[in-house]
Amino acid sequence: MITLSLIGIGTGNLDHVTLAAVRALNNADLILLPRKGEAKSDLIDLRRLLCERLLEAPVTTKIVEFDLPSRDGRDDYLGAVDDWHAAIANVWAELIEEHLPSGGRVGMLVWGDPSLYDSSLRITQRLGAAGKQVDVEVVPGITSLQVLTAEHKIPLNALAEPVHITTGRRLRERGWPSDAATVAVMLDSSGAFTSLPQEDTYIWWGAYLGMEKQCLIKGWLNEVSDEIIERRAELRDSYGWIMDCYLMAREPLL
């Protein structure tokens, strides 16, 4: 029997890793670390550092790195993601069969929390089709939205009001959700906030949250929109990748 632990590690900050995550990490017989290419080498370096610092018996825990399959950039986004998830599940199944043929516990270090805009749970469901029956354990982690609000010192929601969490793609396609007082946006690769009314929308933006290179900007869109776009491009050029999110409201919170 295989037990697969999806371990939320927050934004990679050692101080944000929970005691439950440390326990799950140390219970694993095999830890799988994905490589996402040279441009994102920082991400696997952080995972390696977490293993180095948190594993009590690193010599006896098997750590295996693997190249993450690339997603097809075709226009059929959902179809491309579906194929991508299937390819990743196949890689997981092959590695588990190779390194734990008689069963055991597998640990996967997941950015943020496995339940929020992360594919790990969906990929895990595909392991059955790939020939692996697994018992899944989910260890929650601190999300980038929690770090964003903590660093800006604001609540996520306006008083007694709902919060809408969406992606940059959906925000650009559908605009401001009609019933939301605050809107949190993740996975925005193109500055979707520029499609909104600039004079009556306030934004709290953050990149590389919880990391040493963390960057924060806040203000009315008509005052900071261009600054965010320019700063984001500079950071991506400097580090080869960008990880950011933001919260917006019709007026400043608090």
Stockholm file with secondary structure:
# STOCKHOLM 1.0

chainA/1-254         MITLSLIGIGTGNLDHVTLAAVRALNNADLILLPRKGEAKSDLIDLRRLLCERLLEAPVTTKIVEFDLPSRDGRDDYLGAVDDWHAAIANVWAELIEEHLPSGGRVGMLVWGDPSLYDSSLRITQRLGAAGKQVDVEVVPGITSLQVLTAEHKIPLNALAEPVHITTGRRLRERGWPSDAATVAVMLDSSGAFTSLPQEDTYIWWGAYLGMEKQCLIKGWLNEVSDEIIERRAELRDSYGWIMDCYLMAREPLL
#=GR chainA/1-254 SS CEEEEEEECBTSCGGGCCHHHHHHHHHCSEEEEEECCGGGHHHHHHHHHHHHHHCSCTTTSEEEEEECCCCCCCSCHHHHHHHHHHHHHHHHHHHHHHHCTTCEEEEEEESBCTTSSCSHHHHHHTTTTTTCCEEEEEECCCCHHHHHHHHHTCCSSCTTCCEEEEEHHHHHHHCSCTTCSEEEEESCSSCGGGGSCSSSCEEEEEESTTSTTCEEEEEEHHHHHHHHHHHHHHHHHHHSCCCEEEEEESSCCC
#=GC SS_cons         CEEEEEEECBTSCGGGCCHHHHHHHHHCSEEEEEECCGGGHHHHHHHHHHHHHHCSCTTTSEEEEEECCCCCCCSCHHHHHHHHHHHHHHHHHHHHHHHCTTCEEEEEEESBCTTSSCSHHHHHHTTTTTTCCEEEEEECCCCHHHHHHHHHTCCSSCTTCCEEEEEHHHHHHHCSCTTCSEEEEESCSSCGGGGSCSSSCEEEEEESTTSTTCEEEEEEHHHHHHHHHHHHHHHHHHHSCCCEEEEEESSCCC
//
